[in-house]
Amino acid sequence: MPVLWSGPIGLLVVLAVAMASVLVGRHAWGRRGRRLVAGLNVVLVLAAFPVLASLASATGSRMDTRVVVQSYPQAPQQGVFNQGETVRNIYPYDASGHLLTDVRLYDDTGRPLDLQLGQDPNRRAVFDRTGQPATNAYPYRYFEPGTRVVANPSAGPQVVVPPLVPQPMTASATPQASATSTASATP
């Protein structure tokens, strides 16, 4: 079905309207012509409502309704997170359920596990034998306000840590050192 505003038909309609506009502008039709043009204008205004409604529904049905969701990779955050929350301290327990202190932790590639909490003058600093800070020694301990004393070094979260049930280790290809040693005389 031809559409008035596209292709050659649209061009002919535009030319016809332009010529009519020039004739009306020159007053070539006289008084009778102006009444006729005024009547046509009223008809055109009334006809514009269904035409505009038709255009609106045709445009609405052709609208692109695709939704594009873009996600950008986020830079890795510094520190350690658990369920989306920043970890502020780590409390290691042994197999019997006892809290350990000054335990140094490393990730799977051998890097020291660091919570990236920054400097805190109230946090007790731990150093290795070379004098380097051991930021991976857990749990962190904090001084009592205004002192250089950790009031309760074995304090931990109020959790019940049941002892682990020992599970057999799988056999390894390399022998492990045993707890007993055999004395041998060497000359």
N, C-alpha and C positions, 0 to 999 in steps of 0.2 A: 504494500500500500504506500503510495507516495506521501512524503511528508513535506509540508509547505516550507519549512525552513532549511531544507537541504537540497543540494544538487541543482539541476537546471530549473526545476519548478520554483525553487526558492529565489533564484535569480530573476525569473520572470515576475514574481510577486513583488520583489523589491523594486524593479523597474517600473511596474504599473503604479505602485504607491508613490514613487518619486515623481512620475509624470502628473498624477492627480494632485500632488502637493504643489507642484509648480503652477498648474492651472488655477487652483484655489488661491494661491498666493497672488496671482496676477488679476484676480477678480474677473476672469474671462466668462464666468457663468452668470454674472449679474446677481440681482436680488433673489431670484428664484433658485439659482444655483447654490447660493449660500444657505437657504432653507433646506435644500436637499442634502447638502454637506452636513449641516447641523443634525438632521435626522439620521444620517448615516453614522455620525459620531455617537449618537445615543445608542443605536443598534450595536455598534462595535464595542462600546463600553459594556453593554449587557452581555454580549457574546464573549467578552474577555474572561468572565468568571468561569464558565465551564472549560474554556481553553486552558486557563491557568491551572485549574484543578486537574485537568488531564495531564498537563506537563508535570505537575508536582508528583502525581502517582506514577507516571512513566519514569521520572527521574529517580523516585524512591525505589522502584523495582529494579533499576539498573545499578543502584549504589553498590559499591564493593564493600561487603560486610566481613572481610577477612580481618582477623586480629593477629597482629604480629607481636610476639613476645621476644624481646632480646634480653639475653643475660650476658653479663660481662664477667669474665673470671676475676675474682677478687684476689688481691695480693694476700699471701698467707699472713695471718696474724702472728705476732710474737707472743711467746709464752706457752702455757699449757692450759687446755680447756677440757672441761668435763660437762657433757650435755649442754653445751653452749655457754657455760659459765666459766669465768676465769678462775683457775686454781690458784689459791693464795698460799697454800702450804701443802706438804705431803707428809703423811705419817706412816712410815713403814712398820710392819709388824712381822715377827718371825713366825715359823710354823707352829709354835706353841701358843701364839696369840699375844706375845709380849711386845710392847712398843720398843722399837730400836731408836737410837739417837746417833747423830752424825753419820748417817748412811749416805754414801755417795752414789748417785744414780746416773746412768748413761742411757742414751737412746739406742736404737738398733744399728746405728752406724758408728757408735763409739763416741759420739759427742756428749759432753756433759749436759744433763737435763737441767735447764735453767728456766725458772718461772718468769723471768724478765719483769720483776717488780720494781727495778730501779733501786737507787740508794735509799736506805732508811737508817738514820742514826740510832734508832732504838732496836734495830735488829743486831743480834750478836753475830759478829763476823767470824768465819772459820777459815783458817789458812792451812795450806799444805806445808810440807817441810822446806820447800823452796821459798816460802813467804808469799806465794800467790793465793789470792782469794779462792776458796772452794765454794763457789755459788751453787754447786750441786749437792751440798751436804744437807740432808733433811733429817728431822723436821727443822724448820727455821725456829729459832728461839729469840724471844724479845726481852729486853731489859725492863725491869720495873721502872715506872716513870721517875725521872730525875736521878736514876742510879745507874750503875754498871753491873747490876746483879740480876740474874735470871732466877726468879723466886722458886719456880717448880720446873726443873729441867725435864722431868719425865711426864709433864702434863700433855695430854692428847685429847682428841675429841671423845665425847661420851658415847662410845660404841662398844658393843660386845663383839669381840673377835674370837670366834670359836677356833680351837686348834684344827689344823689340817689333818686329814687322814692320809698317812703316807701311801703313795702309789709306787709300784715298782718302776724303775727307770728301764728304758729299753737298752739292750746290749749295745755297747759302742765298739767301733772298730779299733780304737786305741785303748790300751790298758790304762787304768787310772791308778794313781798312787794309793796305797792302802794305809790304814791307820797304824799298822804294826810294821816295823822294819826288821830286817834280819841283819844281825851284826856279822860282819865278815872281817877277817884280819887281812890286811894288805901289808906286804913287806915293805 
